[in-house]
């Protein structure tokens, strides 16, 4: 393999690793939503709060402040609903959020291919 | 401001001009007044109205302060020109009082926005209310701008109603008049009269007259007996309820003094008195307010084998129209006893005569000497007879000066500059609040139409506050707002390529811990 070929291979490997890393991060996010939904189905408010806490603390405003703001407000809403013990409403929102992120990841994956 | 006429200058500098109504008596707290009770607006519309009104008024206030600053500087350069100084001072009084009126007019729910109470602006559900950090912008009072002082005073008006005129006509006394009524600050403030209408009833018996203050229904509030209303001149009566009455007397007849009380009994006179508690609007630059004080350096006594002469009841008396008020300082008071023709003198520190009375009859038990320059005292004689002896004592006389006499325009200009900074700061605070309200409102409108908000919308709703607060202030939950947010998020996620890093940042370790807790039925606290 020549010098040029080696460089292209390295770049490709790096890109592949990045993509895998993004996908893994996305999967972890979806898993957190699944855990939150599971806790909500069990009507375990503490479990839902742990998940919401992790989601809230892993928001990063530097990449997309608009998304972070809306997400944060939605988590506030979730906590409010949790205080009211309106689990059907809570499940609705969590499922909707999970669905949005899954859809976004699919789009990312399609763009990658 | 245009130039003032002499009459206007006089009016502007009248101590009672620009006075504010005072409900509580001096030193009294208003019952039921809750200090620092916050002001809350009920919704975002009310918040916006409040902000717009405040913004407009603050602009006017800044203009007023700049005019005051120019005036104060012109006062600095008017040294020696008394009329100009009085004019500038009068204008400053007027403008600073107008400033307070504007502040009082910025109200929400009947309460002044800039009186120093906390103000919270509601932004509706989902947004943290704005804590509008307002300052107390009144020119007077603690934490105020320090451009004026509120000093307790009262307006006292004497008039004669129909019933007074009927009583007075029945006696037809000649040569006795109530010249004026005034606030007497040296009395016990806890007994101060309430704002209202009262009656003054005089029972004239020459040197042993009685002056009563009663309610309109006749209940006696205070009675002063042994008041000497005989002869000619001025006599004043101090009531403990914060009132001083000054009488003007003229003895016109040779056979009797004003009324033949010896032959016909006492004459009754009546007048109506209106008392109104006020806070005077005073401009001072000297923080040190002199307290009224007249005291002898020691208690002098002149004695012979028969008795002794002492001095007592040193008082501030009204200044006669033809005399100059005594300056503050230490004086030498001397009483040369010559029986019915005694001489009383008052010298200042340089030996200049400041008060003089001759032919004073000091043979009586108690004789009041009034120099007419604002100083009076009593001479008590318990049988002293020896002519020619003199009693001398140093007297310290300290009376509150009119504020204009100590007014420093340069110092006042500095205070105005400081006030301008405070008002400018408040304008910034209000402007920031206005922008935030507008942007929160814009964001809501965008959310409702599923459009994409910009970064300004993010700033408007205080993203950092919400994030840091982990939920912030609890607001009533509105499901329609949540639905709008979900739709908004849907738009946002597909309109940017950097959506994923905004949320997908859970580390494998954190997720593993969460999985473990889930498996354990969420019994372990998440760290």
Interface residues (C-beta under 8 A of the other chain):
Chain A: X22 X25 X26 X28 X29 X31 X32 X35 X38 X39 X44 X46 X47 X50 X51 X53 X54 X55 X56 X58 X59 X60 X61 X63 X64 X65 X66 X67 X68 X69 X70 X71 X72 X73 X74 X75 X76 X77 X79 X80 X81 X84 X89 X93 X96 X97 X100 X101 X103 X104 X105 X107 X108
Chain B: X126 X452 X453 X454 X455 X457 X458 X461 X463 X464 X466 X467 X470 X471 X472 X474 X475 X477 X479 X481 X482 X485 X486 X488 X489 X490 X492 X493 X494 X496 X498 X499 X500 X501 X502 X503 X504 X505 X506 X507 X508 X510 X511 X514 X515 X517 X518 X521 X522 X526
